[in-house]
Amino acid sequence: MSLLVRMSTPADHDAVSRLTVEAYRADGQLEASPAYATVLADVAARAAGADILVAELDGAVCGAVTFTLSGGPFAEVSKTGEAEFRTLAVDPAVQRRGVARALVRACLGRAAELGCAAVVICVRDDNPAAFALYESFGFERDPALDWSPVPRVNLLGLRLPLPARRPTSAVH
């Protein structure tokens, strides 16, 4: 099994659209708000305002996540100096193979490279598997980030402070 995470290209958009909607539907996350499928399917709009990272398993796109910095059009809860990610989805056919973990790791690495102080995310209150995944990385609950985009959809905030980057000193 060869797993690779990379930046998406427009050629990935159809696959990302399909797998994201399928993953959300399979997990029951579209029941309270079926119209959200249209938002999830619009990968081109997300890519125009944020980074879309894709996971490939043996050369086929099987997962994706939207990564953004605070102030971006897809940022929901991050503050200045923070990053966040959202719409993390893994094709139901390949779940439980480390794809989500690889996407989270890539987001954390990107945030660290960009000098972010923390990464914040929101998770549906009825998604224990997601909480377990994020807690394994050290994310902790931050109730200040909780919100509800539509009735019956409660998003709970999580935060992971990142180590301060050491300034590089010139060698004389």
Disulfide bonds with the S-S distance in Angstrom:
none
